[in-house]
Amino acid sequence: MSAAARLRILLVRTSSLGDVVQAVPVLLALRRRFPEARIGWVVEEGYASMLAGHPALDELLVVALRRWGRAPLRSVHLAELGAFLERLAAFGADVALDLMGSHKGALIAALSQAGRRIGLSARCRRERESALWINEPVATDRAHAVDRYLALLAPLAAQPEEVTFGPEALFARDRPPLPEAVAAAGPYLFLHPGAAWGNKRLPPAVWAEAITEIARRRGFRPWIGAAPGEEDLAAEVAARAPGSAVVPARGLPALATLLRGAQLVVGGDTGPVHLAHALGTPVVAVMGPTDPERHGPYGAPEAAIAHRLPCSFCHRRMETPRPCLTAIPAAEIVARALALLPPAA
């Protein structure tokens, strides 16, 4: 058996949705470079469905760090943690790639007992002190998150000539059909108005004006995604956008089906937009506090809308949108969307 065939590589990127999506090119590059290696991925349970059954992945090591953290001493949680640690040890990683740049990711890499623990160097990490857990630090000046992940492949001589997300392999085991109402309504655009930060959320009135005009110009039905906790936001947009309706995304596979089937997906700097881009659907990402050169749709600068102000790209969480976002008019979103879509038949 060759050394490459014996090689066991572990990817550590537990969350969040957009970050897990943007780490997929690393998996594909490793599989091309090491076709006989055994590759595993540590991922949070809420995102496991995206990778389950992926042909480039041999083992999915699922964690529930968020759930465990809410009640760390519960016996069932301690048992689940113990089972994960047993699986981690049994995987027997030779190489662990910390794609998180945090104590969480670096600690999991260390717990894997991999002889080679590759991660970004201290100056490039989100939590600098976590570099202590890494024994092969990589420095990079690359801007985009995807390129920063791919920089970690340099010690393995696995950097790809072409970057791809392999959309056909995502959600290999779980692809529910479109909701009947959506399928019956014909071509549609999908809006995801929510975001984790308040200052990433465009005001509902702006979204409503934009999707109404895009729908009018292209004959699409506007559907508005309602993630858990964002039902009121979605309902407010729908109330302002004639002809639109809210469609609950009941789980990540159902959301992926809606994103795959759309003619266009619009939203902010949020996981569903990055997922739609990875699935090959045209997207428009309206960005405020985050820099599109680092966090915009990868390889598609034309898909991001951002206004540069003296205080732009502060990367700070705030409760309400700021001028970097609120100064973007609906007309600009409409113009960008129409420019990205193929000509109307």
N, C-alpha and C positions, 0 to 999 in steps of 0.2 A: 504493500500500500504506500502511495506517495505521501510526502509530507503535507502537500496541499489537501489530499483527501482526508488526512487525519486532523486537519486544522478545524478548530471550533471557535466561531466568532460570535460574540454577543453584542447586540445593539441595545443601548439604554436610552430610551426616549419615552417616558411614561405618559406625558401630556404636554400641552393641551391639544385640541383638535388641529389647529393650524400648524403647530410645531410637529406633530406626528406626521401629518400630510407632507410637510416639507422635508422630512427625513427619509421618505420613501426612495428618492434617488440614490441614497447611500446603499440601501439594501440591494437595489438592482445593479449598482456598480460592483458591489462585492460578489454577487452571484456570477457576473460576467467574468470577473478576475479569478474567482475560485469556484469553478463549477462543481467540484466534488466536496467542498467544505461543508460542514454542518453550521448553519446560521440560525441563531435565536434572537428574539426581541423581547425585552421587558417593556410592557405597556399597561397603562391603567385600564381597568375593566370596561369603562365606558367607551373606549376606542378600539377594543379588541376585535369587534366585528369587521372593521375595515381591513384587518390583516389576516383574519382567520382563513385558512385555506390558500393563502398566497403561494403560488408555485415557486417563488424564490426563497421561501421561508420554511425552515425545517421544524422549528419549535417556537411556540408563542408562550411566554412566561407572563401570566396575567397577575397584576397586583391590584389591590384596592386601597391604595395609600390614603386617599381622601376619606373613604368610609372608615377605615381603621383608625385614622387620626381623630375622628369625632368621638370615638369611645375606645381608646387604645387598650384598656384593661379588660374588655369583655372577653369571656373565654372563647367564644366563637371566632373573634378577630385574632386572638393570640394563636388559635389553632390554624387559621388560614395563613397567618404570617409564617408560622413554623413550616407549613406545607410548602409555601413558596420558597423558603430558604433551602429546604431539602431538594426541591426541583432545581434551584440555582446551582447547588453543589453538584447534583447529578449531571447537569449539563456539561460541567467540566471545561469551562471556557479557557482557551489559550490566549485569546485577545478579547478585551472588552473595550468598546467604543462609547465613551461618555459624551452623548450629544446634547447634554443639558447645561453643562457649565455651572452646576450648582452642587451644594453638599448632597442633596438627594441623589442625583445621578452619579456623582463620584463615589458615594458610599456604596451604592448598589454594585458599581464596577469593582470596588474593593472586596465586597462580600462574595463576589463571584470567584475570587481567588485566582483570577487570570494573571498569568505571568506578565503580560503586556497590557497596561491600562492606558489607553490613548485618549487624550482630551485636549481642549484648548489650554494654552498657557495662562498663567494668572492674570496677565494684563488684558486678555481677551475674554475672560469669563464674567458671567453675571455676578457670581459670588467668588471673589478672588481667592479667598482662603481655601476654597474647596480644591484648589490645585494640589494641595498636600496629598490627596488620595490618588493622584495621577503620577505614573512613572515615565510616561512618554508624552511630555507636553508639546503642543504644536502652536506656533505663533502664526497668525495670519492677519493681513490687512484687508481681506475681502469684506465687502459690505453686506451683501445679501445673506440672509439666514441659510438658504440652501447652499450657497458657495462656502459658507463657514463650516457647515457640516461636511461637505465634500473635501475640505482641506484636511480633515482628519484621516483621509485615506492615503495621504502621501507616505506615511511610514510603511504602508502595506503595498505601495506601488499599484494602487487600485483606482486612481483618479480616472474618471471616464472621459472619453473624447466627446461624447454627446450625453446631455443630461435629459432624462426622461422620467415621468411618473408612472408609466405603464398602466394607464387607466383601466384597461380591460381586466387586469388582475385584482383590482380593489373590490372588496365585498364579494369575494368569490363564492362564499357559502351562504350569503344572505342578501337576496335581491328581490324584495317584495314588489308587487305590481304597483303602478300608479293608482292613486285613489280614483274610483269610478268617475267622480265629478270632474276631476282634472283631465282624465283621458278623454271624456266625452266633449270637453269644451274646445279641443283643438289646440293649435300652437299657443304657447304661453311664455310669459316672462315670470321670473320668480324673484321676489324681493325678500331679503333678510334684513329687517330694519334694526335688529338688536345688536348689541355688542357688550363685552364684559365691562368696559369703562363707559361712564356717562358721557365723557367728552369725545367718545368715538361714535356717538349716536346722533345722526342728522335729525333735525326736527321733523316730526311726522308730516307737517304741511308741505315741506320741500320734497320729501319722498313721494307724497301723494301727487303733487303736481308733475313730477318727473315721470312716474310710471303711467299716469293717465295719458300724457302726451306721447310717450313711446308706444303705448298700446294703440292709440288713435292712428299714429303714423304707420304702424306696421301690422295692425290687425291682430295683435296678440291679446290674450286674456291675461290680466294681471292676477297672480296669486301671491299672497303674502304669508311668509312663514311665521309660525308662532312657536318659538322655543319655550320650554317650561319657564314660567316667570315673566314671559314677555307677551302674554296674551293681550293685555290692555294696550300695549304699544301697537301690536299688529292690528287690533280692532280700531284704534284711532286712525291709523293710516287708511284702513279700508273704508271707514266712514267718510273720509275726505276724497277718496278716489272712486268715482263712479265706475261701475262695471267690475270692480275688483272684489276679491273675497279672501278670507283667511283660510289657510289650510294647515292644520296642526301637523307637525313632523313628529310622529310617535316613534321615536328612536332613531338612531343614526342611520341604519340601513334604509329606513323610509325616507329620511332626508336626502340620502344619496340618490335614491330613485327620482325624487323630485328635481334634484339638481341635474342629473343626467338627461332628463327629458326636456328640460327648458331650452328655449331658443336663446335666452339671455338670463344671466343672474346678476343682480345688482345688490350692493350692500356696502358696509364699511370694511375696516380692517378687522376681519373676524373669520373664525374657522370655516364656516360654511362657504364663504367666498373662495378661500384657498382650496377647499375641497372641490368646489365646482371647477376651478381652473385646472386642478389635477385630473379631473374627470373629462376634460376636453371641452367644456361648455364655455362660450364667450362670457366674460365677466366685465363689470365696471365696479371698481373699488374706490369709494369716496373716502379719502384719508385726511385725518386731522393731526393728532399729536404724534403720530408715528411716521417715520421717513419711508416713502415708497421705495427708495433705493435699497433699503434693508428689509422691508416687510411687505412690499407690494407683490402683486402676482408675478411669480418668477418668470423671467425671460420675456415679459410683456409690459414694458413701461407705459405703453399706450393705453393699457387697461386701468391705470391708476389716475385719479384726479386729486391733486393737492395744490394748495396755495401756499407759497413761501412768504412768511412774515418774519419780522425780526425775532420773534419768539418761537418760530415753528420747530416742530419735531422735538419737543421737550421730553417726550416719552414719560409724561407724568399722568397718573390717574387723577381725574377730577369728576365731580358729580354731574356737571352740566357741560354742554358743548361750548367751545370758545370760538373766537373769530376765525381761527384757522380752518374751522369746519363750517360755521354758520355763514361765512362769506361766499361759500360755493353755491351758486344759484341752480335752480332746477334746470334752466335752459342749458347750462353747461353739461349737466348729466345727460340730458336728452341728446345733445349734439354728439357727445362722445359715444353714446350707445349706438346711434344711427351710423356713425363712422365705422364702428367695429363689426356691425352686422353685415352679412352679404346683401347685395342689392335686392330690393323687393321684386318678386316675380311679376 
